[in-house]
Amino acid sequence: MNTETLANLFKALSEPVRLRILVLLLEKGELCVCDLVDTLNLSQSVTSRHLAYLRNNDIVTARREGVWMYYQLTTYTQSELKPLFNFIQQSITNSKEIQTDLANVGKTKNC
């Protein structure tokens, strides 16, 4: 990994909403954009903009199923970046915001 790629990775993860998305995907594997919208309590456009940023930096991949988009971590993030993501996951586990997100994900089914 070159320094430019590494810098872009840290830029992508410097936004709290994107960190919340990352932790949700680390915990749940794959989520529909509608689950993320409901859990994060953000508009669909804001959530999609953050997901696009993560996708453009090869952190998540997307697949379409009907009208819905589903997101999961890339194989690259699950292998090379696993130690970093484990550190992030362990570091913010006690965050009330993260605990609320994890408790609420999937509760509403607008999908």
KEVEX-835454 format. One line per 8 residues: their letters; for each residue x negated, y negated, z of C-alpha. Coordinates in steps of 0.5 Angstrom, whole numbers. Layout:
a = X/Y/Z | ... $
***
This chain:
mntetlan = 0/0/0 | -3/-7/-2 | -3/-13/2 | 3/-16/-2 | 7/-10/-1 | 6/-10/6 | 7/-18/7 | 14/-17/3 $
lfkalsep = 16/-11/8 | 15/-15/14 | 19/-21/11 | 25/-16/9 | 25/-14/16 | 24/-21/19 | 31/-22/19 | 36/-20/25 $
vrlrilvl = 41/-18/21 | 37/-13/16 | 34/-10/23 | 41/-9/25 | 42/-5/18 | 36/-1/19 | 37/1/26 | 44/3/23 $
llekgelc = 41/7/17 | 36/10/22 | 41/13/26 | 47/15/22 | 43/17/15 | 48/14/10 | 53/8/11 | 58/5/6 $
vcdlvdtl = 58/-2/5 | 65/-3/8 | 62/1/15 | 57/-4/15 | 61/-10/14 | 66/-8/20 | 60/-6/24 | 56/-13/23 $
nlsqsvts = 62/-17/23 | 60/-21/17 | 63/-22/10 | 62/-17/5 | 58/-22/1 | 53/-24/6 | 52/-16/8 | 51/-15/1 $
rhlaylrn = 46/-20/0 | 42/-17/6 | 43/-10/3 | 40/-13/-4 | 34/-16/-1 | 33/-9/3 | 34/-5/-4 | 29/-10/-8 $
ndivtarr = 24/-8/-3 | 25/-1/-3 | 27/0/4 | 34/2/2 | 37/6/-4 | 45/5/-6 | 50/10/-10 | 57/8/-12 $
egvwmyyq = 62/13/-10 | 69/10/-14 | 69/3/-12 | 65/4/-6 | 57/3/-5 | 53/7/0 | 46/6/3 | 41/10/6 $
lttytqse = 33/9/7 | 29/11/1 | 24/17/1 | 19/12/2 | 21/9/8 | 23/16/11 | 15/18/10 | 10/13/9 $
lkplfnfi = 14/8/14 | 17/13/19 | 12/11/25 | 13/3/24 | 21/5/24 | 20/9/30 | 17/4/33 | 22/-1/31 $
qqsitnsk = 28/4/33 | 25/5/40 | 23/-2/41 | 30/-5/40 | 34/1/43 | 36/-3/49 | 39/-9/45 | 46/-10/47 $
eiqtdlan = 47/-12/40 | 44/-6/37 | 48/-1/42 | 55/-5/40 | 53/-4/33 | 52/4/34 | 58/4/38 | 62/1/33 $
vgktknc = 60/4/27 | 65/8/23 | 71/6/28 | 75/2/23 | 76/6/16 | 77/0/11 | 74/5/6 $
***
